[in-house]
């Protein structure tokens, strides 16, 4: 039996690892479009961008691991077609490989602003992006960050730590407002203001210009001029390959509870997969933990299993001296209850829906990591 894995990220590497660790003896091939061994992305906007870790630390395995574990690794080979009837994949070199089971782990790509691109905007997604961005975060550099989400704020934290001046332009009234709600989002707004970040909130961008070596962002609240423009406004699933293969796609590749697509021989995981979660319903999760855990379940199912994936979403962030973990999925209108010292940024937060905890978070309260995870899905204990 031959299993082919398409992707060069954490999900692809985890699936290959799980297959070998659990005794699968068939053929395993991994196709990564980038010229690197599969690697994980969260450190690229955290420890690596901050300079706390070297870029080489993000690799899931060195190349020798793949040889030692009889995993046929192809780097710098983008899969451009899937022939579902013949059960083959074709790469951009024209090479064709057959499969008995196929795992799609192509992840996502940054959402672009074409007018910002014309003004020289940069994005953070790959290991090369992180290295290039880090080299430009220097004392005195004027950085404009568009987007007050996780990536935007993590880039902001790294830039301020490096001594750069940062202006964040966000259309919402608070950073992370749509994810965390007003009360908890205000914690992050205050954090960045305390680190002298110029937050331009509730802003509408009206245009971009280049003036010599500088970039100017025009907003309804005035112009912002800088040396470096970083856009972090979310990602879109990299589903073109799946669409062209005729798989069911709607904001990601549609998969059932076992992570199987509309083709019985193909599975999808990670940022790419729109998963029919047995508890939470249809959702697509763009976080590190999801890539790992979905890949483990998919590996068992690729090899003939029928496991369902029902793990609650989890993510984390590091910004300045604030570390946070979040478990679950809060909905708009959920009640928020906090425990601990919110002004001092050592606390827990619980989102409640019909008396049950839909999501929970700890901020700088690492002893409560297990507590918040155990609370999700249960009646709030108070």
Steps between C-alpha positions, in 0.01 A plus 500: 500500500627846411394811692580837344501817711483839330633785712813634663376604841447357845193298400686321220798416721277389787300266278817337366637466853179350634486246218848373581463524878185287489656231284375576150734306270379617160651773284478863617583795275490868596493780242593849627474796264764699687870404475508422873428196712152529660494753783262656750387859458405647844862579603542703181290781649609436860838367620677505162383850413595616851846350458455257790533195273687427181301436180635142488309424819168496312572188296295199611783260407832527324528340159671194640190410702302456178767270359530304824123449516457414131294810425548614141536878542471728196582866570457779248241293313155654483214261432296657220241233423315209656347239270240340725403230250858383444596583859810693405651837580711706258763754600617814324793303361257273316573198721208277592457291816220258577327472836264268683413769753570874471527764773468866407676731745565804281408748774411859424640810334495861627207713394644773277421867447597566136539875549725436801703253293562771243637717782745229607307319775650190660323199650599240757429137420819314412838448661652725234240771573594489869873529434455792261260681733725453802792656312291816451376540859761740629515786747340809350333322209146626454277195458137515392299187579162457334284266704455464875466122506742242639766532231481878491538532876780243521692685228434822691639349820816382323545836327467701822736262680753569225457875553293575191219754504164334425162621385221242482204576272189296581146547372336363818467708815742270684769252395373139514151631565327243282683211668505604865225759544535851639610428857787264422599678179550815708771315695701463179436860395628624837802267479613645168431859599719448806777399259454827307320350202289750307167320463281645225172323573170524317703615199412481133789485252447713191824440312875437489790694351876473471697816579864430432601216731194552720146368480196709584169348609204733460219453751183686590683615815811631326810374323758264650853497359747220560802310376345153506142390433386165641158362414345244735129477421452127522542210263300307242516121465730381224228293336573551130638148456193348666262715298665403173472135604125543544486455877227675697637837615340784697744719694732202510473138393188347651583198716284282719557416867778257399670769284410320176412717200225439245739245344532184708873475428589858597523671841578862590630657821621823658431852373363351178226286653144613567416234753159366599581502871273256685440750783562848358370454147675613183816701570846568362778552754829672414713409799805292592324250727235425240764422237667251732196325639304479175806358327529225760138395454527521122811279504307222671214535254729508196631164617150354528358639824175687557575737788303821543659832591321676786776699672417858605694770313807634682737785431755714679685826459807673645511881494756687711461353851150365434449133429155361435323171424144473366289187472160459334294715268309802632201634314386857456289602796648246741530632855857552624596433863851566632685366800825650629682828444394638164681838535816312608455259207498180705154357460259250351206579272199281425247546219155366591219391269177360649684433824779301338860612451549547124860623536754574769828689513787547741731800492835463682335242727678187389386285793145528362572355155339170592214677678390697197519200269294289740235773530408522131170333417393473864273713724686797642618418851528863610 
